[in-house]
Amino acid sequence: MSLSGADLGFVKILRLLRTLRPLRFISHNVNLRLVVTALFSSATSLVNVVIVLIMIWLMFAILAINIVGDKMGRCDLDEYYGISYDECIAMGENWVVPDVNFDNVVVGMLSLFILSTQEGWPDIMNTVSDANDKIYGPERNENSTFSYIYFIIFIFVGSYFLLNLFVGVLFMEYAKAQDEENKLDEGLGLRIKQWKHMQRLILKKKPDLSQVEPPYNWQKKFFKITSST
């Protein structure tokens, strides 16, 4: 029973591999092949970009930790301004800290990742703007100057600039792969290039030499005689 289940799972895996068949179209299309070549050749450059991105994000995270670290908590009330941590606990309420905060480096980096997606960043900016020590509680616009400058600079540098840097690396590698492809076909006309591409496809194809057994019995006898020799 377990063996049949294992065989069935193996068959399902083989069927899933059929989903990779459309990838064969890449070898038939020059532009798609150039894109794939650019992706693979840009792997090293993209790793360097990621290292630069992490270093920049780390600097922003450390800066935010020094300014608003352990200051983004508030009392779980509708009107929480001016209510300290001790007063909140004395009233029997909970002191909550938002998931997006800068209490440590790890959470700070995750917060910057969320901020780089620009999903709900005004709410995060307002929370940072109201951050204050626990002994005083949050105050409206306590860190407004820092908050506005910090978020605007990070969105431009940590999001837009680095995203364009990724795109720039891919574009450069694509242009390089395109130049190498053009050097191989330099001086050839369009028809010759198409003929050359068609010959490459023909050489990659393998002829189907499988023999089909005829449906009638009298034909099968001759088929076995001819196929056995």
C-alpha angles and dihedrals in degrees: 000000000000090000092055090048090052091049090050091051091050090051090051090053090052090050090051089056088064088072087072092065094093087062088073087072088071092069090052095053120065096203094050090048090053091051092052091046090051091050094053095042092049094056094098093046091048090053089055090050090051090052090052090047092052092049092051093046090048091056091050091047093051091048092052092046091055092050106035104011111143089359103096097081123108141177115272095247136109090242104040102150114121094010112125127210094257092049091049093052091045089056090053094248129131124254106224130195118201118244090239103065143128102234093126140004097261095050089040092056091048089049090052090050090054089046091051089060087057090225108151094339095150090062091050090048092051091050091052090046091057096042116129141155118291092242091063104028127223118322125200112260093352091148099021096132094050092042096053095045093043096050096043093050093046094049091051098039104027097038116021099031097045092044089054088047090058091049091047093054092050091047092051092050091047091051090049092050090047091052091051090050091050092050090058091053097036113144094014123121125237094258092050091049090051091047091049091050091048091051090053090054092048092051091051092053119089121211118245105241097170115131121228116215112231118246099233124078096228089052092049090060092057090042092056091047094051096041094049094057 
